[in-house]
Amino acid sequence: MKSVLLASTIFLAATGASMAADAVAADPVAAPYNWTGFYAGVHGGYAWGSGDGPYPDAAGVRFETAYPEADGGLLGVQVGYNHQWGNWVLGLEGDLSYSWADGSSGIEIFPGGGDAGGHTDSEFTYLASITGRAGYAFDRTLLYAKGGIGFTRLEITDYDNPASFNARGSKTLTGWTIGGGVEHALNDKWSVKGEYQFYRFSGDVAVNDPALFRTYEGDFNVHAVKIGLNYKF
């Protein structure tokens, strides 16, 4: 009887071990996510920009200071490529956003300040950048920083009083940009991201018509927050 019980115990133990091994083989551990590949996507967000600087006349005489400012929504697209080495991810990205940003601000007398009696309406109609990206991947979650070249088009309209239009000018500006964010892969193809980006431009916008000539010569800084969706090919 003891021999039969011992044999039965050994048989059941062996059968259980075999079933457990089969279960493990049928349900393998998922492979780590790999960020390598081309991707494209869309994004939306919000941006705000401001500046201050000399506002000289046609002869180059500075007697006023302008303070262009604008804020509004963004909607755009991005394309890029990532390559992963271990947990490190390097890539290149280009993006373009249409902007609804606009705003109004006063003009001050220089030197000494004081209201000059007029104001400027300002807007930047798009934001774009070409940036390198460097990040660290925690499997499906990527933390990254980015930096490179930024572009925008700044338009300034001058009014010598709230009701009297004087002049308008616009110019495409090139500057630098830095930022960072986090991206998470929902599956092997789709990922979502959130990021912040800062842009610094040097303004040189001629504002003129037959009645008035000014040139805004100060910096123009833009902050942008974006939420995006990417598809990896």
Backbone as CSV, one residue per row, in Angstrom:
resi,resn,N_x,N_y,N_z,CA_x,CA_y,CA_z,C_x,C_y,C_z
1,MET,0.839,-1.211,0.000,0.000,0.000,0.000,0.873,1.260,0.000
2,LYS,1.916,1.280,0.846,2.809,2.442,0.887,3.470,2.680,-0.464
3,SER,3.809,1.598,-1.138,4.445,1.735,-2.454,3.495,2.366,-3.456
4,VAL,2.213,1.965,-3.372,1.208,2.534,-4.289,1.011,4.020,-4.029
5,LEU,0.928,4.393,-2.723,0.746,5.804,-2.380,1.942,6.630,-2.833
6,LEU,3.158,6.097,-2.626,4.364,6.821,-3.030,4.410,7.008,-4.536
7,ALA,4.060,5.949,-5.257,4.057,6.044,-6.717,3.023,7.052,-7.200
8,SER,1.853,7.077,-6.556,0.803,8.033,-6.941,1.243,9.461,-6.686
9,THR,1.914,9.708,-5.549,2.389,11.055,-5.217,3.406,11.542,-6.228
10,ILE,4.342,10.660,-6.598,5.364,11.033,-7.580,4.722,11.349,-8.926
11,PHE,3.721,10.549,-9.317,3.042,10.746,-10.592,2.303,12.088,-10.623
12,LEU,1.592,12.410,-9.543,0.841,13.673,-9.482,1.778,14.883,-9.478
13,ALA,2.909,14.761,-8.750,3.868,15.859,-8.713,4.468,16.108,-10.094
14,ALA,4.814,15.031,-10.780,5.388,15.157,-12.115,4.381,15.758,-13.089
15,THR,3.109,15.322,-12.973,2.059,15.849,-13.858,1.848,17.336,-13.613
16,GLY,1.833,17.749,-12.328,1.656,19.171,-12.003,2.792,20.020,-12.526
17,ALA,4.031,19.548,-12.371,5.186,20.291,-12.872,5.129,20.448,-14.386
18,SER,4.692,19.372,-15.073,4.579,19.424,-16.529,3.532,20.433,-16.977
19,MET,2.369,20.450,-16.259,1.312,21.409,-16.597,1.770,22.845,-16.349
20,ALA,2.512,23.068,-15.281,3.014,24.409,-14.985,4.000,24.868,-16.050
21,ALA,4.873,23.976,-16.495,5.836,24.318,-17.538,5.133,24.667,-18.836
22,ASP,4.076,23.880,-19.159,3.304,24.170,-20.378,2.639,25.535,-20.296
23,ALA,2.144,25.906,-19.099,1.470,27.202,-18.925,2.440,28.346,-19.107
24,VAL,3.656,28.202,-18.577,4.674,29.242,-18.736,5.056,29.388,-20.199
25,ALA,5.204,28.251,-20.894,5.568,28.302,-22.307,4.476,28.939,-23.143
26,ALA,3.216,28.760,-22.746,2.098,29.318,-23.502,1.903,30.805,-23.247
27,ASP,2.485,31.348,-22.170,2.308,32.748,-21.815,3.673,33.386,-21.559
28,PRO,4.466,33.625,-22.630,5.813,34.167,-22.439,5.776,35.615,-21.968
29,VAL,6.877,36.053,-21.346,6.998,37.431,-20.894,7.110,38.361,-22.104
30,ALA,6.344,39.470,-22.107,6.337,40.404,-23.232,7.716,41.023,-23.420
31,ALA,8.130,41.168,-24.681,9.422,41.780,-24.985,9.373,43.274,-24.688
32,PRO,10.499,43.872,-24.275,10.526,45.319,-24.024,10.160,46.104,-25.283
33,TYR,9.533,47.240,-25.102,9.152,48.086,-26.232,10.406,48.707,-26.843
34,ASN,10.418,48.845,-28.165,11.546,49.454,-28.861,11.075,50.715,-29.581
35,TRP,11.764,51.850,-29.319,11.368,53.144,-29.864,11.945,53.415,-31.243
36,THR,12.780,52.525,-31.768,13.407,52.753,-33.062,12.379,52.784,-34.182
37,GLY,12.478,53.794,-35.051,11.611,53.854,-36.217,11.152,55.264,-36.548
38,PHE,10.562,55.396,-37.730,9.966,56.661,-38.163,8.578,56.806,-37.553
39,TYR,8.158,58.054,-37.355,6.833,58.309,-36.816,6.287,59.624,-37.374
40,ALA,4.986,59.779,-37.306,4.321,61.023,-37.688,3.099,61.175,-36.798
41,GLY,2.670,62.429,-36.598,1.534,62.624,-35.710,0.975,64.032,-35.768
42,VAL,0.047,64.295,-34.874,-0.613,65.599,-34.768,-0.514,66.076,-33.324
43,HIS,-0.700,67.394,-33.145,-0.680,67.946,-31.789,-1.562,69.190,-31.709
44,GLY,-1.951,69.508,-30.514,-2.656,70.750,-30.215,-2.074,71.332,-28.946
45,GLY,-2.323,72.624,-28.711,-1.759,73.217,-27.509,-2.053,74.693,-27.403
46,TYR,-1.226,75.366,-26.630,-1.411,76.788,-26.344,-0.040,77.444,-26.282
47,ALA,0.071,78.681,-26.800,1.351,79.395,-26.815,1.138,80.849,-26.427
48,TRP,2.148,81.415,-25.790,2.111,82.829,-25.439,3.501,83.427,-25.648
49,GLY,3.519,84.631,-26.229,4.786,85.274,-26.536,4.797,86.729,-26.141
50,SER,5.991,87.266,-25.879,6.124,88.671,-25.504,7.540,89.144,-25.796
51,GLY,7.690,90.466,-25.879,8.996,91.059,-26.096,8.985,92.519,-25.705
52,ASP,10.159,93.115,-25.651,10.270,94.562,-25.476,11.587,94.999,-26.076
53,GLY,11.554,96.153,-26.721,12.775,96.617,-27.347,12.600,97.944,-28.053
54,PRO,13.684,98.471,-28.630,13.655,99.755,-29.317,12.636,99.770,-30.454
55,TYR,12.036,100.933,-30.636,11.048,101.134,-31.686,11.396,102.424,-32.434
56,PRO,12.566,102.436,-33.139,13.065,103.683,-33.738,12.293,104.081,-34.993
57,ASP,12.475,105.357,-35.382,11.825,105.873,-36.581,12.693,105.602,-37.805
58,ALA,12.298,106.175,-38.943,13.001,105.908,-40.199,14.454,106.346,-40.169
59,ALA,14.759,107.360,-39.358,16.140,107.837,-39.255,16.961,107.041,-38.253
60,GLY,16.326,106.038,-37.610,17.030,105.236,-36.621,17.064,105.839,-35.241
61,VAL,16.301,106.913,-35.021,16.265,107.569,-33.716,15.277,106.833,-32.815
62,ARG,15.755,106.396,-31.652,14.892,105.688,-30.714,14.269,106.683,-29.738
63,PHE,12.976,106.871,-29.830,12.271,107.691,-28.848,11.055,106.958,-28.277
64,GLU,10.885,105.684,-28.648,9.796,104.875,-28.112,10.273,103.448,-27.867
65,THR,9.572,102.730,-26.985,9.795,101.309,-26.716,8.486,100.573,-26.943
66,ALA,8.537,99.490,-27.693,7.346,98.688,-27.977,7.394,97.386,-27.183
67,TYR,6.207,96.861,-26.893,6.077,95.636,-26.092,5.112,94.664,-26.770
68,PRO,5.501,94.078,-27.903,4.579,93.149,-28.571,4.274,91.940,-27.692
69,GLU,3.014,91.523,-27.682,2.634,90.321,-26.933,1.441,89.676,-27.614
70,ALA,1.350,88.350,-27.509,0.270,87.602,-28.151,0.145,86.245,-27.475
71,ASP,-1.070,85.706,-27.462,-1.280,84.352,-26.952,-2.499,83.748,-27.642
72,GLY,-2.521,82.400,-27.724,-3.627,81.720,-28.378,-3.331,80.257,-28.614
73,GLY,-4.263,79.568,-29.259,-4.169,78.123,-29.474,-3.241,77.737,-30.609
74,LEU,-2.836,76.463,-30.601,-1.980,75.876,-31.626,-2.614,74.594,-32.153
75,LEU,-2.387,74.298,-33.428,-2.773,73.015,-34.015,-1.764,72.685,-35.096
76,GLY,-1.161,71.487,-35.016,-0.104,71.207,-35.972,0.208,69.733,-36.152
77,VAL,1.329,69.487,-36.840,1.786,68.135,-37.174,3.275,68.022,-36.854
78,GLN,3.739,66.776,-36.708,5.166,66.512,-36.501,5.553,65.207,-37.186
79,VAL,6.814,65.120,-37.603,7.396,63.905,-38.164,8.784,63.742,-37.566
80,GLY,9.244,62.490,-37.469,10.569,62.292,-36.895,11.050,60.868,-36.983
81,TYR,12.247,60.656,-36.438,12.860,59.332,-36.388,13.577,59.169,-35.059
82,ASN,13.423,57.992,-34.425,14.124,57.635,-33.196,15.004,56.423,-33.424
83,HIS,16.107,56.357,-32.683,16.914,55.129,-32.637,17.276,54.848,-31.186
84,GLN,17.079,53.600,-30.766,17.289,53.234,-29.364,18.520,52.371,-29.206
85,TRP,19.366,52.749,-28.211,20.513,51.939,-27.782,20.334,51.651,-26.301
86,GLY,20.016,50.420,-25.963,19.723,50.116,-24.560,18.492,50.902,-24.128
87,ASN,18.653,51.692,-23.063,17.545,52.546,-22.619,17.599,53.952,-23.218
88,TRP,18.688,54.279,-23.926,18.851,55.625,-24.470,18.244,55.729,-25.852
89,VAL,17.577,56.849,-26.107,16.905,57.083,-27.387,17.354,58.438,-27.934
90,LEU,17.845,58.438,-29.175,18.205,59.669,-29.872,17.356,59.799,-31.124
91,GLY,17.004,61.039,-31.487,16.158,61.217,-32.654,16.218,62.612,-33.219
92,LEU,15.508,62.799,-34.314,15.388,64.082,-34.995,13.916,64.307,-35.302
93,GLU,13.425,65.545,-35.050,11.998,65.828,-35.241,11.797,67.191,-35.891
94,GLY,10.820,67.267,-36.779,10.376,68.535,-37.346,8.900,68.715,-37.053
95,ASP,8.501,69.931,-36.683,7.086,70.173,-36.417,6.660,71.534,-36.952
96,LEU,5.361,71.670,-37.217,4.781,72.900,-37.731,3.411,73.079,-37.104
97,SER,3.171,74.262,-36.502,1.905,74.544,-35.823,1.292,75.824,-36.381
98,TYR,0.016,75.757,-36.736,-0.724,76.978,-37.019,-1.098,77.619,-35.692
99,SER,-1.011,78.957,-35.617,-1.246,79.654,-34.360,-2.362,80.684,-34.490
100,TRP,-3.200,80.745,-33.446,-4.237,81.761,-33.337,-3.822,82.860,-32.343
101,ALA,-2.528,82.968,-32.053,-2.060,83.883,-31.009,-2.101,85.333,-31.465
102,ASP,-2.724,86.195,-30.668,-2.696,87.629,-30.918,-2.840,88.375,-29.599
103,GLY,-2.582,89.682,-29.620,-2.679,90.487,-28.410,-2.413,91.946,-28.698
104,SER,-2.622,92.805,-27.703,-2.445,94.243,-27.845,-1.668,94.778,-26.649
105,SER,-0.804,95.770,-26.890,-0.004,96.348,-25.810,0.338,97.793,-26.137
106,GLY,0.688,98.563,-25.101,0.995,99.974,-25.265,2.407,100.231,-25.747
107,ILE,2.655,101.465,-26.142,3.980,101.945,-26.541,4.398,103.004,-25.530
108,GLU,5.660,102.935,-25.073,6.139,103.895,-24.079,7.181,104.829,-24.675
109,ILE,7.222,106.051,-24.132,8.227,107.022,-24.532,9.574,106.611,-23.948
110,PHE,10.651,106.760,-24.730,12.004,106.440,-24.283,12.870,107.698,-24.404
111,PRO,13.707,108.011,-23.411,13.846,107.305,-22.133,12.837,107.827,-21.112
112,GLY,12.782,107.157,-19.994,11.969,107.615,-18.880,10.597,106.998,-18.791
113,GLY,10.128,106.320,-19.838,8.823,105.681,-19.780,7.694,106.682,-19.959
114,GLY,6.491,106.241,-19.674,5.321,107.065,-19.895,4.604,106.645,-21.151
115,ASP,3.306,106.836,-21.171,2.473,106.420,-22.289,2.747,107.296,-23.508
116,ALA,3.046,106.651,-24.643,3.302,107.393,-25.876,2.017,107.712,-26.626
117,GLY,0.868,107.245,-26.138,-0.403,107.576,-26.756,-0.860,106.631,-27.840
118,GLY,-0.104,105.568,-28.108,-0.498,104.600,-29.123,-0.366,103.183,-28.607
119,HIS,-0.610,102.224,-29.469,-0.429,100.829,-29.074,-0.169,99.986,-30.314
120,THR,0.284,98.761,-30.085,0.499,97.804,-31.163,-0.374,96.582,-30.951
121,ASP,-0.928,96.083,-32.042,-1.547,94.764,-32.052,-0.531,93.802,-32.662
122,SER,-0.322,92.646,-32.033,0.697,91.701,-32.497,0.098,90.308,-32.641
123,GLU,0.662,89.532,-33.538,0.287,88.121,-33.673,1.444,87.338,-34.275
124,PHE,1.549,86.056,-33.893,2.465,85.164,-34.592,1.623,84.059,-35.202
125,THR,1.731,83.917,-36.531,0.791,83.096,-37.284,1.164,81.615,-37.327
126,TYR,2.410,81.286,-37.015,2.787,79.870,-36.943,4.024,79.728,-36.072
127,LEU,4.261,78.512,-35.625,5.496,78.119,-34.958,6.017,76.863,-35.651
128,ALA,7.312,76.793,-35.843,7.921,75.605,-36.441,9.294,75.395,-35.827
129,SER,9.774,74.159,-35.889,11.113,73.876,-35.375,11.675,72.610,-35.994
130,ILE,12.996,72.551,-36.033,13.740,71.331,-36.365,14.645,71.078,-35.175
131,THR,14.428,69.961,-34.488,15.139,69.723,-33.232,15.709,68.310,-33.164
132,GLY,16.804,68.187,-32.416,17.282,66.883,-32.003,16.604,66.502,-30.697
133,ARG,16.370,65.205,-30.495,15.764,64.725,-29.251,16.686,63.688,-28.607
134,ALA,16.803,63.737,-27.285,17.575,62.753,-26.528,16.755,62.377,-25.311
135,GLY,16.591,61.069,-25.092,15.749,60.650,-23.981,16.178,59.332,-23.372
136,TYR,15.508,58.989,-22.279,15.745,57.736,-21.566,14.421,57.001,-21.466
137,ALA,14.410,55.748,-21.913,13.179,54.968,-21.982,13.040,54.046,-20.773
138,PHE,11.882,54.127,-20.126,11.474,53.167,-19.114,10.438,52.259,-19.771
139,ASP,10.951,51.338,-20.619,10.113,50.471,-21.434,9.215,51.318,-22.337
140,ARG,7.915,51.414,-22.038,6.976,52.128,-22.901,6.865,53.620,-22.588
141,THR,7.587,54.122,-21.611,7.555,55.540,-21.254,8.914,56.167,-21.535
142,LEU,8.908,57.266,-22.310,10.134,57.939,-22.714,10.149,59.361,-22.169
143,LEU,11.183,59.677,-21.386,11.423,61.048,-20.946,12.494,61.643,-21.859
144,TYR,12.246,62.847,-22.403,13.180,63.382,-23.389,13.357,64.894,-23.263
145,ALA,14.501,65.358,-23.786,14.781,66.781,-23.965,14.998,67.022,-25.453
146,LYS,14.764,68.273,-25.898,14.924,68.591,-27.311,15.494,69.988,-27.467
147,GLY,16.156,70.238,-28.588,16.708,71.553,-28.850,17.098,71.685,-30.305
148,GLY,17.017,72.936,-30.833,17.381,73.142,-32.224,16.999,74.519,-32.719
149,ILE,16.506,74.585,-33.948,16.178,75.838,-34.629,14.672,76.048,-34.604
150,GLY,14.253,77.286,-34.310,12.836,77.632,-34.305,12.518,78.697,-35.346
151,PHE,11.252,78.734,-35.796,10.794,79.686,-36.802,9.409,80.208,-36.407
152,THR,9.138,81.467,-36.736,7.804,82.033,-36.563,7.649,83.197,-37.524
153,ARG,6.417,83.686,-37.661,6.158,84.910,-38.423,5.428,85.873,-37.504
154,LEU,6.099,86.979,-37.197,5.565,87.988,-36.290,5.005,89.150,-37.098
155,GLU,3.746,89.522,-36.805,3.101,90.664,-37.454,2.753,91.711,-36.403
156,ILE,3.088,92.966,-36.689,2.815,94.073,-35.768,2.024,95.145,-36.510
157,THR,0.933,95.583,-35.909,0.128,96.685,-36.442,0.186,97.843,-35.460
158,ASP,0.536,99.024,-35.942,0.718,100.207,-35.092,-0.497,101.128,-35.198
159,TYR,-0.974,101.597,-34.050,-2.047,102.582,-33.976,-1.533,103.772,-33.160
160,ASP,-1.682,104.993,-33.689,-1.219,106.135,-32.897,-2.232,106.531,-31.838
161,ASN,-3.434,106.004,-31.940,-4.425,106.077,-30.865,-5.377,104.910,-31.080
162,PRO,-6.236,104.573,-30.134,-7.047,103.356,-30.263,-7.912,103.284,-31.506
163,ALA,-8.187,104.406,-32.178,-9.101,104.373,-33.317,-8.432,104.638,-34.655
164,SER,-7.155,104.985,-34.673,-6.511,105.425,-35.912,-5.380,104.477,-36.302
165,PHE,-5.587,103.733,-37.379,-4.567,102.818,-37.892,-3.459,103.606,-38.588
166,ASN,-2.208,103.224,-38.310,-1.082,103.883,-38.968,-0.309,102.962,-39.899
167,ALA,0.144,101.809,-39.406,1.061,101.014,-40.211,1.046,99.552,-39.776
168,ARG,1.502,98.703,-40.703,1.568,97.269,-40.404,2.828,96.698,-41.038
169,GLY,3.406,95.706,-40.372,4.560,95.016,-40.929,4.652,93.607,-40.391
170,SER,5.307,92.729,-41.128,5.489,91.348,-40.671,6.795,90.803,-41.218
171,LYS,7.332,89.800,-40.517,8.589,89.204,-40.948,8.714,87.795,-40.374
172,THR,9.286,86.894,-41.178,9.605,85.558,-40.694,10.896,85.622,-39.884
173,LEU,10.846,85.131,-38.650,11.995,85.187,-37.743,12.557,83.783,-37.514
174,THR,13.869,83.695,-37.394,14.565,82.448,-37.085,15.295,82.615,-35.759
175,GLY,15.200,81.587,-34.900,15.860,81.648,-33.604,16.204,80.262,-33.110
176,TRP,16.333,80.128,-31.799,16.640,78.822,-31.217,15.514,78.391,-30.284
177,THR,15.465,77.093,-30.011,14.402,76.551,-29.175,14.932,75.387,-28.339
178,ILE,14.407,75.252,-27.137,14.695,74.110,-26.271,13.389,73.669,-25.623
179,GLY,13.368,72.443,-25.138,12.153,71.953,-24.476,12.339,70.541,-23.965
180,GLY,11.242,69.937,-23.583,11.271,68.573,-23.072,9.871,68.056,-22.854
181,GLY,9.779,66.753,-22.625,8.460,66.176,-22.425,8.515,64.708,-22.078
182,VAL,7.343,64.079,-22.121,7.206,62.653,-21.847,6.281,62.052,-22.901
183,GLU,6.653,60.867,-23.383,5.853,60.155,-24.388,5.613,58.733,-23.895
184,HIS,4.393,58.235,-24.100,4.050,56.893,-23.639,3.436,56.097,-24.787
185,ALA,3.961,54.888,-25.021,3.454,54.015,-26.076,2.213,53.274,-25.588
186,LEU,1.091,53.475,-26.277,-0.154,52.782,-25.933,-0.130,51.346,-26.415
187,ASN,0.503,51.116,-27.573,0.699,49.778,-28.134,1.907,49.857,-29.060
188,ASP,2.075,48.889,-29.950,3.263,48.874,-30.800,3.285,49.997,-31.835
189,LYS,2.156,50.640,-32.100,2.077,51.660,-33.141,1.770,53.068,-32.614
190,TRP,0.894,53.190,-31.643,0.400,54.498,-31.211,1.017,54.927,-29.881
191,SER,1.334,56.229,-29.797,1.850,56.790,-28.549,1.272,58.189,-28.346
192,VAL,1.216,58.616,-27.088,0.753,59.963,-26.748,1.905,60.697,-26.059
193,LYS,1.909,62.035,-26.188,2.990,62.801,-25.580,2.472,64.144,-25.072
194,GLY,3.206,64.692,-24.105,2.989,66.048,-23.633,4.344,66.725,-23.510
195,GLU,4.450,67.985,-23.967,5.749,68.635,-23.925,5.611,70.150,-23.759
196,TYR,6.718,70.746,-23.312,6.864,72.204,-23.211,8.027,72.611,-24.101
197,GLN,7.876,73.757,-24.807,8.943,74.234,-25.681,9.065,75.755,-25.560
198,PHE,10.316,76.225,-25.480,10.616,77.657,-25.407,11.346,78.072,-26.677
199,TYR,10.969,79.245,-27.226,11.575,79.786,-28.434,12.101,81.200,-28.143
200,ARG,13.295,81.513,-28.656,13.855,82.865,-28.549,14.156,83.388,-29.960
201,PHE,13.523,84.521,-30.294,13.726,85.152,-31.599,14.254,86.560,-31.416
202,SER,15.051,87.035,-32.390,15.506,88.412,-32.436,14.648,89.145,-33.447
203,GLY,13.827,90.088,-32.942,12.910,90.799,-33.816,13.606,91.873,-34.627
204,ASP,13.185,92.036,-35.860,13.634,93.139,-36.722,12.504,93.356,-37.723
205,VAL,11.372,93.838,-37.222,10.150,93.909,-38.018,9.887,95.355,-38.417
206,ALA,9.928,95.640,-39.719,9.634,96.975,-40.230,8.128,97.191,-40.247
207,VAL,7.671,98.288,-39.630,6.254,98.633,-39.545,6.089,99.960,-40.266
208,ASN,5.479,99.937,-41.466,5.497,101.170,-42.254,4.339,101.262,-43.237
209,ASP,3.973,102.468,-43.538,3.141,102.874,-44.666,3.498,104.340,-44.930
210,PRO,2.859,105.034,-45.877,3.272,106.417,-46.155,3.186,107.356,-44.955
211,ALA,2.347,107.018,-43.954,2.165,107.938,-42.828,3.135,107.705,-41.684
212,LEU,3.767,106.519,-41.614,4.574,106.194,-40.436,5.604,105.138,-40.797
213,PHE,6.781,105.221,-40.180,7.774,104.168,-40.332,8.418,103.920,-38.984
214,ARG,8.337,102.675,-38.519,9.001,102.236,-37.298,9.617,100.859,-37.568
215,THR,10.561,100.471,-36.740,11.127,99.121,-36.797,11.234,98.581,-35.382
216,TYR,10.561,97.447,-35.133,10.717,96.808,-33.822,12.001,95.996,-33.837
217,GLU,12.913,96.283,-32.887,14.241,95.664,-32.918,14.545,94.819,-31.681
218,GLY,13.551,94.476,-30.877,13.811,93.717,-29.659,13.630,92.219,-29.829
219,ASP,13.858,91.488,-28.735,13.639,90.043,-28.731,12.144,89.739,-28.660
220,PHE,11.799,88.519,-29.066,10.429,88.033,-28.935,10.523,86.583,-28.474
221,ASN,10.013,86.311,-27.260,10.101,84.978,-26.657,8.734,84.311,-26.659
222,VAL,8.707,83.033,-26.986,7.458,82.283,-27.044,7.567,81.036,-26.165
223,HIS,6.518,80.771,-25.381,6.379,79.548,-24.605,5.201,78.752,-25.189
224,ALA,5.369,77.443,-25.319,4.304,76.607,-25.878,4.180,75.308,-25.098
225,VAL,2.943,74.896,-24.836,2.665,73.579,-24.271,1.836,72.812,-25.301
226,LYS,2.178,71.540,-25.496,1.541,70.755,-26.560,1.183,69.361,-26.039
227,ILE,0.085,68.832,-26.551,-0.296,67.433,-26.350,-0.422,66.804,-27.715
228,GLY,0.221,65.646,-27.926,0.263,65.062,-29.265,-0.017,63.580,-29.312
229,LEU,-0.263,63.088,-30.525,-0.505,61.679,-30.807,0.389,61.280,-31.970
230,ASN,1.192,60.211,-31.799,2.111,59.743,-32.836,1.780,58.336,-33.302
231,TYR,2.091,58.070,-34.577,1.978,56.713,-35.149,3.361,56.301,-35.623
232,LYS,3.858,55.149,-35.149,5.191,54.647,-35.514,5.070,53.667,-36.670
233,PHE,5.852,53.904,-37.704,5.796,53.046,-38.905,6.706,51.823,-38.760
